[in-house]
Amino acid sequence: MFVILKRIFRTAWQGLIRNNWLSIACISMLTISLMILGSILIFNNVSHNLIDVLEEKMDVSIYFNREVPEEDILKIRNELIGNDKIAKIEYVSQEEALKRFEEKSSQNQTIMKALEELGENPLVAFLSIKAKDTSYYSEIIEEVNNSSFKDKLMTVGLAENQRVIERINALSKGIKFGSFFIIIIATILSVLISFNTIRMAIYSLRGEIEIMKLVGASNWFIRGPFLLEGAIYGLTASVLAIVIFMPLVIWISPKLETFVSEISISSYFWSHFWFIFGIQTLFGIGLGMIAGFWAMNKYLKA
């Protein structure tokens, strides 16, 4: 058994050395394929987290006419609480609305000076409604616009992030489709280059292979070194891909966090390091062994 394993490793190593430039090209293509795969895994997590963050901030705001008393607004709130599409309703008085606006605009001296000159509170009371699911918001707006208290309303609107979420969803789908298309092309090129590399190794050992066939060696015994060679390509590419990812993640993560503090590529990468590396390794070894099996199969059938 030890002799067989030694022969398999020796033959696989000879194939790598004899076709070193093709081996480098093969490993390079596999590395690119695995980096695209890893990028898709990370991007999926980032896009889902970003959408979750924006959905958490999303709400419908119902603004009431200035003359509507607080008691009526609270009655309307209590009426809406029974709606099974609504998760939470917050009442914001005129005073609280002004306080929030001043805190948000404290750095803008023009706005603050305009409020001082105005001399009164220009804002109105409103209800902030969070739905149980983002798909319910349009239905809630329609129900409010057709409600018995619609005459008391100044305006109803989706306060934040609906268009942003829709664009992120569209961008996410577009990038997933584009990445899927790119990874298919990169995978095909990787398999073809691996196939040709291993075919050259087979050709250089054709005499030894013919002898093994004549003495009755099984096809799997003959395939062994070339399957191992393909697996080595995949494993090497996986290690290279994860090594390249490390500085990229360290560089990109803080830049993304300046825009969305809740999103951390670095946290996801390091907490899922072995998962990402494992998926890349299995995929890379699988591609390499498929190429080796295909190349050897064509030779054995020839």
Phi and psi restraints in degrees (value plus and minus 20) as a CYANA .aco file:
   2 PHE   PHI     -83.3   -43.3
   2 PHE   PSI     -58.3   -18.3
   3 VAL   PHI     -84.8   -44.8
   3 VAL   PSI     -60.8   -20.8
   4 ILE   PHI     -83.3   -43.3
   4 ILE   PSI     -66.9   -26.9
   5 LEU   PHI     -82.7   -42.7
   5 LEU   PSI     -60.7   -20.7
   6 LYS   PHI     -81.6   -41.6
   6 LYS   PSI     -62.4   -22.4
   7 ARG   PHI     -84.8   -44.8
   7 ARG   PSI     -60.3   -20.3
   8 ILE   PHI     -82.6   -42.6
   8 ILE   PSI     -67.5   -27.5
   9 PHE   PHI     -86.1   -46.1
   9 PHE   PSI     -59.9   -19.9
  10 ARG   PHI     -84.3   -44.3
  10 ARG   PSI     -64.2   -24.2
  11 THR   PHI     -86.7   -46.7
  11 THR   PSI     -61.0   -21.0
  12 ALA   PHI     -82.9   -42.9
  12 ALA   PSI     -61.8   -21.8
  13 TRP   PHI     -85.7   -45.7
  13 TRP   PSI     -59.1   -19.1
  14 GLN   PHI     -81.5   -41.5
  14 GLN   PSI     -59.7   -19.7
  15 GLY   PHI     -82.7   -42.7
  15 GLY   PSI     -60.1   -20.1
  16 LEU   PHI     -84.8   -44.8
  16 LEU   PSI     -62.4   -22.4
  17 ILE   PHI     -92.7   -52.7
  17 ILE   PSI     -62.9   -22.9
  18 ARG   PHI     -85.7   -45.7
  18 ARG   PSI     -53.4   -13.4
  19 ASN   PHI    -135.7   -95.7
  19 ASN   PSI      31.6    71.6
  20 ASN   PHI     -80.5   -40.5
  20 ASN   PSI     -61.0   -21.0
  21 TRP   PHI     -88.8   -48.8
  21 TRP   PSI     -60.9   -20.9
  22 LEU   PHI     -85.6   -45.6
  22 LEU   PSI     -55.5   -15.5
  23 SER   PHI     -83.3   -43.3
  23 SER   PSI     -61.7   -21.7
  24 ILE   PHI     -83.8   -43.8
  24 ILE   PSI     -63.4   -23.4
  25 ALA   PHI     -82.7   -42.7
  25 ALA   PSI     -61.1   -21.1
  26 CYS   PHI     -83.0   -43.0
  26 CYS   PSI     -68.2   -28.2
  27 ILE   PHI     -84.4   -44.4
  27 ILE   PSI     -57.3   -17.3
  28 SER   PHI     -82.1   -42.1
  28 SER   PSI     -66.0   -26.0
  29 MET   PHI     -85.2   -45.2
  29 MET   PSI     -61.3   -21.3
  30 LEU   PHI     -83.6   -43.6
  30 LEU   PSI     -58.6   -18.6
  31 THR   PHI     -81.8   -41.8
  31 THR   PSI     -63.9   -23.9
  32 ILE   PHI     -81.3   -41.3
  32 ILE   PSI     -64.5   -24.5
  33 SER   PHI     -79.9   -39.9
  33 SER   PSI     -63.8   -23.8
  34 LEU   PHI     -91.3   -51.3
  34 LEU   PSI     -53.0   -13.0
  35 MET   PHI     -88.2   -48.2
  35 MET   PSI     -57.8   -17.8
  36 ILE   PHI     -83.4   -43.4
  36 ILE   PSI     -63.2   -23.2
  37 LEU   PHI     -80.6   -40.6
  37 LEU   PSI     -66.2   -26.2
  38 GLY   PHI     -83.3   -43.3
  38 GLY   PSI     -58.7   -18.7
  39 SER   PHI     -83.1   -43.1
  39 SER   PSI     -59.0   -19.0
  40 ILE   PHI     -83.3   -43.3
  40 ILE   PSI     -63.4   -23.4
  41 LEU   PHI     -80.1   -40.1
  41 LEU   PSI     -65.6   -25.6
  42 ILE   PHI     -89.2   -49.2
  42 ILE   PSI     -63.2   -23.2
  43 PHE   PHI     -82.6   -42.6
  43 PHE   PSI     -59.9   -19.9
  44 ASN   PHI     -77.9   -37.9
  44 ASN   PSI     -63.9   -23.9
  45 ASN   PHI     -85.6   -45.6
  45 ASN   PSI     -64.1   -24.1
  46 VAL   PHI     -83.0   -43.0
  46 VAL   PSI     -65.2   -25.2
  47 SER   PHI     -85.4   -45.4
  47 SER   PSI     -60.9   -20.9
  48 HIS   PHI     -84.2   -44.2
  48 HIS   PSI     -63.7   -23.7
  49 ASN   PHI     -84.2   -44.2
  49 ASN   PSI     -60.7   -20.7
  50 LEU   PHI     -84.6   -44.6
  50 LEU   PSI     -62.6   -22.6
  51 ILE   PHI     -84.2   -44.2
  51 ILE   PSI     -59.8   -19.8
  52 ASP   PHI     -81.3   -41.3
  52 ASP   PSI     -61.9   -21.9
  53 VAL   PHI     -83.3   -43.3
  53 VAL   PSI     -66.0   -26.0
  54 LEU   PHI     -88.1   -48.1
  54 LEU   PSI     -57.6   -17.6
  55 GLU   PHI     -84.6   -44.6
  55 GLU   PSI     -54.2   -14.2
  56 GLU   PHI     -84.6   -44.6
  56 GLU   PSI     -52.7   -12.7
  57 LYS   PHI    -106.2   -66.2
  57 LYS   PSI     -29.5    10.5
  58 MET   PHI     -97.5   -57.5
  58 MET   PSI     120.2   160.2
  59 ASP   PHI    -179.6  -139.6
  59 ASP   PSI     148.1   188.1
  60 VAL   PHI    -127.3   -87.3
  60 VAL   PSI     109.6   149.6
  61 SER   PHI    -129.7   -89.7
  61 SER   PSI     106.5   146.5
  62 ILE   PHI    -126.3   -86.3
  62 ILE   PSI      89.2   129.2
  63 TYR   PHI    -114.6   -74.6
  63 TYR   PSI     110.4   150.4
  64 PHE   PHI    -121.0   -81.0
  64 PHE   PSI     133.7   173.7
  65 ASN   PHI     -80.7   -40.7
  65 ASN   PSI     130.6   170.6
  66 ARG   PHI     -80.2   -40.2
  66 ARG   PSI     -53.1   -13.1
  67 GLU   PHI    -102.1   -62.1
  67 GLU   PSI     -25.6    14.4
  68 VAL   PHI     -93.3   -53.3
  68 VAL   PSI     103.2   143.2
  69 PRO   PHI     -89.8   -49.8
  69 PRO   PSI     136.8   176.8
  70 GLU   PHI     -80.4   -40.4
  70 GLU   PSI     -55.7   -15.7
  71 GLU   PHI     -80.2   -40.2
  71 GLU   PSI     -61.1   -21.1
  72 ASP   PHI     -87.1   -47.1
  72 ASP   PSI     -58.9   -18.9
  73 ILE   PHI     -84.5   -44.5
  73 ILE   PSI     -60.7   -20.7
  74 LEU   PHI     -86.6   -46.6
  74 LEU   PSI     -55.1   -15.1
  75 LYS   PHI     -84.9   -44.9
  75 LYS   PSI     -61.9   -21.9
  76 ILE   PHI     -84.4   -44.4
  76 ILE   PSI     -59.6   -19.6
  77 ARG   PHI     -80.4   -40.4
  77 ARG   PSI     -66.1   -26.1
  78 ASN   PHI     -82.8   -42.8
  78 ASN   PSI     -53.3   -13.3
  79 GLU   PHI     -88.9   -48.9
  79 GLU   PSI     -59.9   -19.9
  80 LEU   PHI     -94.6   -54.6
  80 LEU   PSI     -45.9    -5.9
  81 ILE   PHI     -78.5   -38.5
  81 ILE   PSI     -48.6    -8.6
  82 GLY   PHI     -94.9   -54.9
  82 GLY   PSI     -26.6    13.4
  83 ASN   PHI     -92.5   -52.5
  83 ASN   PSI     104.7   144.7
  84 ASP   PHI     -91.7   -51.7
  84 ASP   PSI     -25.7    14.3
  85 LYS   PHI    -110.5   -70.5
  85 LYS   PSI     -33.1     6.9
  86 ILE   PHI    -120.5   -80.5
  86 ILE   PSI     110.6   150.6
  87 ALA   PHI    -112.7   -72.7
  87 ALA   PSI     -56.4   -16.4
  88 LYS   PHI    -177.4  -137.4
  88 LYS   PSI     122.7   162.7
  89 ILE   PHI    -150.4  -110.4
  89 ILE   PSI     109.7   149.7
  90 GLU   PHI    -138.2   -98.2
  90 GLU   PSI     109.5   149.5
  91 TYR   PHI    -111.1   -71.1
  91 TYR   PSI     110.3   150.3
  92 VAL   PHI    -142.2  -102.2
  92 VAL   PSI      95.0   135.0
  93 SER   PHI     -93.7   -53.7
  93 SER   PSI     151.8   191.8
  94 GLN   PHI     -79.9   -39.9
  94 GLN   PSI     -62.6   -22.6
  95 GLU   PHI     -84.7   -44.7
  95 GLU   PSI     -63.1   -23.1
  96 GLU   PHI     -87.8   -47.8
  96 GLU   PSI     -57.6   -17.6
  97 ALA   PHI     -82.3   -42.3
  97 ALA   PSI     -61.7   -21.7
  98 LEU   PHI     -86.5   -46.5
  98 LEU   PSI     -61.0   -21.0
  99 LYS   PHI     -82.0   -42.0
  99 LYS   PSI     -64.5   -24.5
 100 ARG   PHI     -84.4   -44.4
 100 ARG   PSI     -60.6   -20.6
 101 PHE   PHI     -84.4   -44.4
 101 PHE   PSI     -61.6   -21.6
 102 GLU   PHI     -85.5   -45.5
 102 GLU   PSI     -58.9   -18.9
 103 GLU   PHI     -85.7   -45.7
 103 GLU   PSI     -59.5   -19.5
 104 LYS   PHI     -90.7   -50.7
 104 LYS   PSI     -51.4   -11.4
 105 SER   PHI    -126.0   -86.0
 105 SER   PSI      -4.8    35.2
 106 SER   PHI     -80.4   -40.4
 106 SER   PSI     -46.9    -6.9
 107 GLN   PHI    -106.4   -66.4
 107 GLN   PSI     -29.8    10.2
 108 ASN   PHI    -118.5   -78.5
 108 ASN   PSI      79.1   119.1
 109 GLN   PHI     -86.4   -46.4
 109 GLN   PSI     -50.4   -10.4
 110 THR   PHI     -82.9   -42.9
 110 THR   PSI     -66.8   -26.8
 111 ILE   PHI     -85.9   -45.9
 111 ILE   PSI     -63.2   -23.2
 112 MET   PHI     -83.6   -43.6
 112 MET   PSI     -59.1   -19.1
 113 LYS   PHI     -88.1   -48.1
 113 LYS   PSI     -57.6   -17.6
 114 ALA   PHI     -84.0   -44.0
 114 ALA   PSI     -58.5   -18.5
 115 LEU   PHI     -85.1   -45.1
 115 LEU   PSI     -59.3   -19.3
 116 GLU   PHI     -84.3   -44.3
 116 GLU   PSI     -63.4   -23.4
 117 GLU   PHI     -88.6   -48.6
 117 GLU   PSI     -50.5   -10.5
 118 LEU   PHI     -86.0   -46.0
 118 LEU   PSI     -58.2   -18.2
 119 GLY   PHI      58.4    98.4
 119 GLY   PSI     -22.1    17.9
 120 GLU   PHI    -166.4  -126.4
 120 GLU   PSI     146.8   186.8
 121 ASN   PHI     -98.8   -58.8
 121 ASN   PSI      93.5   133.5
 122 PRO   PHI    -105.1   -65.1
 122 PRO   PSI     -26.2    13.8
 123 LEU   PHI    -111.7   -71.7
 123 LEU   PSI     142.6   182.6
 124 VAL   PHI    -140.1  -100.1
 124 VAL   PSI     142.3   182.3
 125 ALA   PHI     -92.1   -52.1
 125 ALA   PSI     131.9   171.9
 126 PHE   PHI    -172.5  -132.5
 126 PHE   PSI     144.4   184.4
 127 LEU   PHI    -129.4   -89.4
 127 LEU   PSI     109.1   149.1
 128 SER   PHI    -121.4   -81.4
 128 SER   PSI      97.9   137.9
 129 ILE   PHI    -132.5   -92.5
 129 ILE   PSI     108.5   148.5
 130 LYS   PHI    -129.0   -89.0
 130 LYS   PSI     108.5   148.5
 131 ALA   PHI    -106.6   -66.6
 131 ALA   PSI     139.9   179.9
 132 LYS   PHI     -91.5   -51.5
 132 LYS   PSI     -44.0    -4.0
 133 ASP   PHI    -167.9  -127.9
 133 ASP   PSI     123.6   163.6
 134 THR   PHI     -81.7   -41.7
 134 THR   PSI     -44.0    -4.0
 135 SER   PHI     -89.5   -49.5
 135 SER   PSI     -34.6     5.4
 136 TYR   PHI    -104.4   -64.4
 136 TYR   PSI     -34.1     5.9
 137 TYR   PHI     -80.7   -40.7
 137 TYR   PSI     -64.5   -24.5
 138 SER   PHI     -83.8   -43.8
 138 SER   PSI     -55.5   -15.5
 139 GLU   PHI     -88.0   -48.0
 139 GLU   PSI     -60.7   -20.7
 140 ILE   PHI     -83.7   -43.7
 140 ILE   PSI     -63.2   -23.2
 141 ILE   PHI     -81.2   -41.2
 141 ILE   PSI     -62.4   -22.4
 142 GLU   PHI     -84.1   -44.1
 142 GLU   PSI     -62.2   -22.2
 143 GLU   PHI     -84.7   -44.7
 143 GLU   PSI     -60.3   -20.3
 144 VAL   PHI     -86.6   -46.6
 144 VAL   PSI     -61.6   -21.6
 145 ASN   PHI     -85.8   -45.8
 145 ASN   PSI     -42.1    -2.1
 146 ASN   PHI    -125.9   -85.9
 146 ASN   PSI      -8.3    31.7
 147 SER   PHI    -100.0   -60.0
 147 SER   PSI     150.9   190.9
 148 SER   PHI     -90.7   -50.7
 148 SER   PSI     -39.2     0.8
 149 PHE   PHI    -123.1   -83.1
 149 PHE   PSI      -5.0    35.0
 150 LYS   PHI     -80.2   -40.2
 150 LYS   PSI     -47.5    -7.5
 151 ASP   PHI     -89.9   -49.9
 151 ASP   PSI     -36.6     3.4
 152 LYS   PHI    -109.4   -69.4
 152 LYS   PSI     -22.8    17.2
 153 LEU   PHI    -113.8   -73.8
 153 LEU   PSI     123.6   163.6
 154 MET   PHI    -108.4   -68.4
 154 MET   PSI     -68.7   -28.7
 155 THR   PHI    -182.3  -142.3
 155 THR   PSI     138.6   178.6
 156 VAL   PHI    -150.3  -110.3
 156 VAL   PSI     110.3   150.3
 157 GLY   PHI    -173.0  -133.0
 157 GLY   PSI     136.8   176.8
 158 LEU   PHI    -101.1   -61.1
 158 LEU   PSI      86.9   126.9
 159 ALA   PHI     -84.5   -44.5
 159 ALA   PSI     -64.9   -24.9
 160 GLU   PHI    -162.5  -122.5
 160 GLU   PSI     122.0   162.0
 161 ASN   PHI      54.3    94.3
 161 ASN   PSI     -20.8    19.2
 162 GLN   PHI     -80.0   -40.0
 162 GLN   PSI     -70.9   -30.9
 163 ARG   PHI     -84.7   -44.7
 163 ARG   PSI     -56.0   -16.0
 164 VAL   PHI     -83.4   -43.4
 164 VAL   PSI     -64.9   -24.9
 165 ILE   PHI     -82.9   -42.9
 165 ILE   PSI     -62.8   -22.8
 166 GLU   PHI     -81.3   -41.3
 166 GLU   PSI     -61.4   -21.4
 167 ARG   PHI     -88.1   -48.1
 167 ARG   PSI     -59.9   -19.9
 168 ILE   PHI     -84.7   -44.7
 168 ILE   PSI     -62.0   -22.0
 169 ASN   PHI     -79.8   -39.8
 169 ASN   PSI     -65.3   -25.3
 170 ALA   PHI     -84.6   -44.6
 170 ALA   PSI     -62.9   -22.9
 171 LEU   PHI     -83.9   -43.9
 171 LEU   PSI     -62.1   -22.1
 172 SER   PHI     -80.7   -40.7
 172 SER   PSI     -65.8   -25.8
 173 LYS   PHI     -83.8   -43.8
 173 LYS   PSI     -61.8   -21.8
 174 GLY   PHI     -82.9   -42.9
 174 GLY   PSI     -64.5   -24.5
 175 ILE   PHI     -87.9   -47.9
 175 ILE   PSI     -58.9   -18.9
 176 LYS   PHI     -81.8   -41.8
 176 LYS   PSI     -64.1   -24.1
 177 PHE   PHI     -85.4   -45.4
 177 PHE   PSI     -65.8   -25.8
 178 GLY   PHI     -82.3   -42.3
 178 GLY   PSI     -62.9   -22.9
 179 SER   PHI     -85.1   -45.1
 179 SER   PSI     -60.6   -20.6
 180 PHE   PHI     -81.1   -41.1
 180 PHE   PSI     -62.3   -22.3
 181 PHE   PHI     -85.3   -45.3
 181 PHE   PSI     -64.0   -24.0
 182 ILE   PHI     -85.1   -45.1
 182 ILE   PSI     -61.9   -21.9
 183 ILE   PHI     -88.6   -48.6
 183 ILE   PSI     -51.3   -11.3
 184 ILE   PHI     -84.6   -44.6
 184 ILE   PSI     -65.9   -25.9
 185 ILE   PHI     -82.8   -42.8
 185 ILE   PSI     -66.1   -26.1
 186 ALA   PHI     -84.1   -44.1
 186 ALA   PSI     -57.1   -17.1
 187 THR   PHI     -84.8   -44.8
 187 THR   PSI     -66.0   -26.0
 188 ILE   PHI     -80.5   -40.5
 188 ILE   PSI     -65.1   -25.1
 189 LEU   PHI     -83.5   -43.5
 189 LEU   PSI     -60.2   -20.2
 190 SER   PHI     -82.3   -42.3
 190 SER   PSI     -65.6   -25.6
 191 VAL   PHI     -84.4   -44.4
 191 VAL   PSI     -61.8   -21.8
 192 LEU   PHI     -84.0   -44.0
 192 LEU   PSI     -63.8   -23.8
 193 ILE   PHI     -86.8   -46.8
 193 ILE   PSI     -62.3   -22.3
 194 SER   PHI     -81.1   -41.1
 194 SER   PSI     -62.4   -22.4
 195 PHE   PHI     -78.7   -38.7
 195 PHE   PSI     -68.8   -28.8
 196 ASN   PHI     -87.5   -47.5
 196 ASN   PSI     -56.6   -16.6
 197 THR   PHI     -83.2   -43.2
 197 THR   PSI     -67.4   -27.4
 198 ILE   PHI     -89.2   -49.2
 198 ILE   PSI     -53.8   -13.8
 199 ARG   PHI     -81.7   -41.7
 199 ARG   PSI     -57.8   -17.8
 200 MET   PHI     -87.7   -47.7
 200 MET   PSI     -57.7   -17.7
 201 ALA   PHI     -84.7   -44.7
 201 ALA   PSI     -60.2   -20.2
 202 ILE   PHI     -81.9   -41.9
 202 ILE   PSI     -63.4   -23.4
 203 TYR   PHI     -82.9   -42.9
 203 TYR   PSI     -60.3   -20.3
 204 SER   PHI     -88.9   -48.9
 204 SER   PSI     -40.6    -0.6
 205 LEU   PHI    -131.0   -91.0
 205 LEU   PSI      -0.1    39.9
 206 ARG   PHI     -81.0   -41.0
 206 ARG   PSI     -55.0   -15.0
 207 GLY   PHI     -83.8   -43.8
 207 GLY   PSI     -67.4   -27.4
 208 GLU   PHI     -83.4   -43.4
 208 GLU   PSI     -58.4   -18.4
 209 ILE   PHI     -85.8   -45.8
 209 ILE   PSI     -61.3   -21.3
 210 GLU   PHI     -82.2   -42.2
 210 GLU   PSI     -59.3   -19.3
 211 ILE   PHI     -83.9   -43.9
 211 ILE   PSI     -63.5   -23.5
 212 MET   PHI     -82.5   -42.5
 212 MET   PSI     -59.1   -19.1
 213 LYS   PHI     -85.3   -45.3
 213 LYS   PSI     -58.6   -18.6
 214 LEU   PHI     -87.8   -47.8
 214 LEU   PSI     -54.0   -14.0
 215 VAL   PHI    -106.5   -66.5
 215 VAL   PSI     -16.2    23.8
 216 GLY   PHI      72.0   112.0
 216 GLY   PSI      -1.5    38.5
 217 ALA   PHI     -84.4   -44.4
 217 ALA   PSI     121.9   161.9
 218 SER   PHI     -91.4   -51.4
 218 SER   PSI     137.7   177.7
 219 ASN   PHI     -80.0   -40.0
 219 ASN   PSI     -58.7   -18.7
 220 TRP   PHI     -87.7   -47.7
 220 TRP   PSI     -53.9   -13.9
 221 PHE   PHI     -84.6   -44.6
 221 PHE   PSI     -59.8   -19.8
 222 ILE   PHI     -91.3   -51.3
 222 ILE   PSI     -58.1   -18.1
 223 ARG   PHI     -89.1   -49.1
 223 ARG   PSI     -47.1    -7.1
 224 GLY   PHI     -63.2   -23.2
 224 GLY   PSI     -75.6   -35.6
 225 PRO   PHI     -80.5   -40.5
 225 PRO   PSI     -53.9   -13.9
 226 PHE   PHI    -101.8   -61.8
 226 PHE   PSI     -50.5   -10.5
 227 LEU   PHI     -86.7   -46.7
 227 LEU   PSI     -61.3   -21.3
 228 LEU   PHI     -83.4   -43.4
 228 LEU   PSI     -60.8   -20.8
 229 GLU   PHI     -79.1   -39.1
 229 GLU   PSI     -65.4   -25.4
 230 GLY   PHI     -82.5   -42.5
 230 GLY   PSI     -59.4   -19.4
 231 ALA   PHI     -85.0   -45.0
 231 ALA   PSI     -57.9   -17.9
 232 ILE   PHI     -84.2   -44.2
 232 ILE   PSI     -61.7   -21.7
 233 TYR   PHI     -75.9   -35.9
 233 TYR   PSI     -69.2   -29.2
 234 GLY   PHI     -83.9   -43.9
 234 GLY   PSI     -63.5   -23.5
 235 LEU   PHI     -85.1   -45.1
 235 LEU   PSI     -63.9   -23.9
 236 THR   PHI     -81.7   -41.7
 236 THR   PSI     -63.2   -23.2
 237 ALA   PHI     -83.8   -43.8
 237 ALA   PSI     -58.6   -18.6
 238 SER   PHI     -84.4   -44.4
 238 SER   PSI     -63.2   -23.2
 239 VAL   PHI     -82.8   -42.8
 239 VAL   PSI     -64.7   -24.7
 240 LEU   PHI     -82.2   -42.2
 240 LEU   PSI     -63.2   -23.2
 241 ALA   PHI     -80.8   -40.8
 241 ALA   PSI     -64.9   -24.9
 242 ILE   PHI     -90.7   -50.7
 242 ILE   PSI     -53.6   -13.6
 243 VAL   PHI     -86.8   -46.8
 243 VAL   PSI     -59.4   -19.4
 244 ILE   PHI     -89.2   -49.2
 244 ILE   PSI     -56.0   -16.0
 245 PHE   PHI     -82.4   -42.4
 245 PHE   PSI     -57.5   -17.5
 246 MET   PHI     -74.1   -34.1
 246 MET   PSI     -77.5   -37.5
 247 PRO   PHI     -86.6   -46.6
 247 PRO   PSI     -51.3   -11.3
 248 LEU   PHI     -83.4   -43.4
 248 LEU   PSI     -63.6   -23.6
 249 VAL   PHI     -85.1   -45.1
 249 VAL   PSI     -63.7   -23.7
 250 ILE   PHI     -81.1   -41.1
 250 ILE   PSI     -55.3   -15.3
 251 TRP   PHI     -98.6   -58.6
 251 TRP   PSI     -63.6   -23.6
 252 ILE   PHI     -98.0   -58.0
 252 ILE   PSI     -57.9   -17.9
 253 SER   PHI     -74.7   -34.7
 253 SER   PSI     -70.6   -30.6
 254 PRO   PHI     -84.5   -44.5
 254 PRO   PSI     -49.9    -9.9
 255 LYS   PHI     -87.5   -47.5
 255 LYS   PSI     -59.9   -19.9
 256 LEU   PHI     -89.4   -49.4
 256 LEU   PSI     -57.4   -17.4
 257 GLU   PHI     -86.4   -46.4
 257 GLU   PSI     -43.8    -3.8
 258 THR   PHI     -87.4   -47.4
 258 THR   PSI     -46.2    -6.2
 259 PHE   PHI    -110.3   -70.3
 259 PHE   PSI     -64.7   -24.7
 260 VAL   PHI    -151.7  -111.7
 260 VAL   PSI      81.0   121.0
 261 SER   PHI     -85.8   -45.8
 261 SER   PSI     -44.3    -4.3
 262 GLU   PHI     -96.5   -56.5
 262 GLU   PSI     -33.2     6.8
 263 ILE   PHI    -122.1   -82.1
 263 ILE   PSI     107.2   147.2
 264 SER   PHI    -154.8  -114.8
 264 SER   PSI      85.5   125.5
 265 ILE   PHI     -83.1   -43.1
 265 ILE   PSI     -60.3   -20.3
 266 SER   PHI     -79.8   -39.8
 266 SER   PSI     -65.4   -25.4
 267 SER   PHI     -81.2   -41.2
 267 SER   PSI     -65.1   -25.1
 268 TYR   PHI     -84.9   -44.9
 268 TYR   PSI     -63.9   -23.9
 269 PHE   PHI     -81.1   -41.1
 269 PHE   PSI     -68.7   -28.7
 270 TRP   PHI     -93.7   -53.7
 270 TRP   PSI     -53.6   -13.6
 271 SER   PHI     -94.2   -54.2
 271 SER   PSI     -42.1    -2.1
 272 HIS   PHI    -136.1   -96.1
 272 HIS   PSI       4.9    44.9
 273 PHE   PHI     -75.7   -35.7
 273 PHE   PSI     -71.5   -31.5
 274 TRP   PHI     -90.4   -50.4
 274 TRP   PSI     -50.0   -10.0
 275 PHE   PHI     -85.5   -45.5
 275 PHE   PSI     -68.5   -28.5
 276 ILE   PHI     -82.8   -42.8
 276 ILE   PSI     -66.0   -26.0
 277 PHE   PHI     -83.7   -43.7
 277 PHE   PSI     -59.7   -19.7
 278 GLY   PHI     -84.3   -44.3
 278 GLY   PSI     -64.9   -24.9
 279 ILE   PHI     -82.9   -42.9
 279 ILE   PSI     -65.7   -25.7
 280 GLN   PHI     -80.9   -40.9
 280 GLN   PSI     -63.0   -23.0
 281 THR   PHI     -85.3   -45.3
 281 THR   PSI     -66.6   -26.6
 282 LEU   PHI     -81.4   -41.4
 282 LEU   PSI     -62.8   -22.8
 283 PHE   PHI     -85.2   -45.2
 283 PHE   PSI     -65.5   -25.5
 284 GLY   PHI     -85.1   -45.1
 284 GLY   PSI     -66.8   -26.8
 285 ILE   PHI     -83.6   -43.6
 285 ILE   PSI     -59.8   -19.8
 286 GLY   PHI     -79.8   -39.8
 286 GLY   PSI     -66.0   -26.0
 287 LEU   PHI     -82.2   -42.2
 287 LEU   PSI     -65.1   -25.1
 288 GLY   PHI     -83.1   -43.1
 288 GLY   PSI     -61.9   -21.9
 289 MET   PHI     -92.1   -52.1
 289 MET   PSI     -53.8   -13.8
 290 ILE   PHI     -81.9   -41.9
 290 ILE   PSI     -64.5   -24.5
 291 ALA   PHI     -82.7   -42.7
 291 ALA   PSI     -62.2   -22.2
 292 GLY   PHI     -84.6   -44.6
 292 GLY   PSI     -63.2   -23.2
 293 PHE   PHI     -84.4   -44.4
 293 PHE   PSI     -63.4   -23.4
 294 TRP   PHI     -82.9   -42.9
 294 TRP   PSI     -65.9   -25.9
 295 ALA   PHI     -83.4   -43.4
 295 ALA   PSI     -66.0   -26.0
 296 MET   PHI     -89.9   -49.9
 296 MET   PSI     -54.6   -14.6
 297 ASN   PHI     -83.3   -43.3
 297 ASN   PSI     -62.1   -22.1
 298 LYS   PHI     -84.9   -44.9
 298 LYS   PSI     -55.8   -15.8
 299 TYR   PHI     -91.8   -51.8
 299 TYR   PSI     -61.9   -21.9
 300 LEU   PHI     -87.0   -47.0
 300 LEU   PSI     -50.4   -10.4
 301 LYS   PHI    -103.1   -63.1
 301 LYS   PSI     -36.3     3.7
